[in-house]
């Protein structure tokens, strides 16, 4: 029993390490060769876990071999556009100003239902609202709406707004994040004063406290609703 536990722990750590080396893409963002690699690694990893008769080393070597192959393919895709198109394919326009490109659908083995579902997923429920729809190599569809159906932006409305600033987390789950105090250029007394404004007596009672460059504070105590308020803008904060 102990042997099995140790083998499982070893394989798990190695697979986790390999995925870290491969990057942080989500399943929906994977290229076809990356998805295939993921499935094979998952299958290979179970063999030395379940079969005690299989040496751990014989289970580890194929895993590292696959990761090396992954790096070779990745580098080759960066070097050669043709190779990249061969391995991952290339984006295909399935809806253009004239409507649905039926030939492109057939080449991609897609149905009308697939297209309409993807368009709805992008927030558009009528095909006439779409100027272009592009099937990406990772299987996702990018939708470019017609100008009259595109969401209005602040730039379109020509409104003046404050520049967005990244909030800095100063307290998390009852603990002061001291490494962020220097970033915000504040001290623990400053945090204590902010908590008093929010009617929170102790730091350990605070679930989260953030502040941005403009002085916008978000604070929430354990088991209570959050509060927001403004204070004097901070001196210099990394954006």
FENJOSUL-V821896 format. One record per helix or strand of 3 or more residues. SS is the DSSP state (helix for helix, strand for strand). FROM is the first residue (numbers start at 1). TO is the last residue. If there is no record, write none. Layout:
ss;from;to
SS;FROM;TO
SS;FROM;TO
This chain:
ss;from;to
helix;2;22
helix;27;29
helix;32;50
helix;56;79
helix;81;88
strand;92;96
helix;102;108
helix;112;121
helix;127;129
strand;130;135
strand;141;145
helix;147;149
helix;154;157
strand;168;172
helix;178;184
helix;188;197
helix;203;205
strand;206;211
strand;216;221
strand;227;230
